[in-house]
Amino acid sequence: MQAVIRGANKEDLNGLREFLTRANLGCDGLSEETVEFFLLLEDEDGLIKGTLGMEVFTECGLLRSLVVSPGQAEKDIVLLITQMMQVAKTKGLKNLFLATNKGAALPFFELLGFEKVARDQLPAEMYNLEHIRHVLNVDNSLFLKFSL
């Protein structure tokens, strides 16, 4: 089975919302204007098997909504992330950030070049993002940064 990664568009909005809802993730911030900042991992039948989104602010991006269906290969996750890095570069962004409460994911992201950052090292604009305000209320949340 050959998976394909492509940029999402307005026609993908309902399917993407359903996929995220099945994964128990919210769809806040997912709209016709922001769907272009999502990548889709699809099987040969066009079924969504994974996604990764990016919320853009100033010259930065916040990675969010990384979801893959059970059984997807780790390489597919790596491809989603590295392809999003290319999207960010194309859009002229300088840094990518991500937030997680899964400490076990830290070594994986460090292998991809992300570095752990303290909350006080986050850009001030990041505190205006609804997703980050929610994450800041989670005790064990970690923040990582990738310089493009």
ABEGO torsion letter per residue (X at the ends): XBBBBBBBBAAAAAAAAAAAAAAGBBABGBBAAAAAABBBBBBAAGBBABBBBBBBBEABBBBBGBBBBBGBBAAAAAAAAAAAAAAAAAAGBABBBBBBABAAAAAAAAAAGBBBBBAAABBAAAAABAAAAAAAABAABBBBBBBX
